[in-house]
Amino acid sequence: MATIADLRARREALSAQRSSGVARVSYDGKTVDYRSVAEIDRAIEALDREIAALEGRRIVRHVRITTSKGL
């Protein structure tokens, strides 16, 4: 089982590579190739959920939908 520190280190590595535009991430002697920035974003979101679960908190997302007739 991964520790919070390990998960945060992986998240930091992903965030740094995402901002540089490189799709290859290395941490703990392992290298992972991602196909797109969207795939890196999904990996970051998954790590955020894991970190939140280990810390005993939930990630709450709100979606607000508005509509109009365009008049």
Secondary structure, DSSP 4 states (H G I P E B T S, - for coil): ---HHHHHHHHHHHHHHHHHT--EEEETTEEEE-S-HHHHHHHHHHHHHHHHHHHT---------------
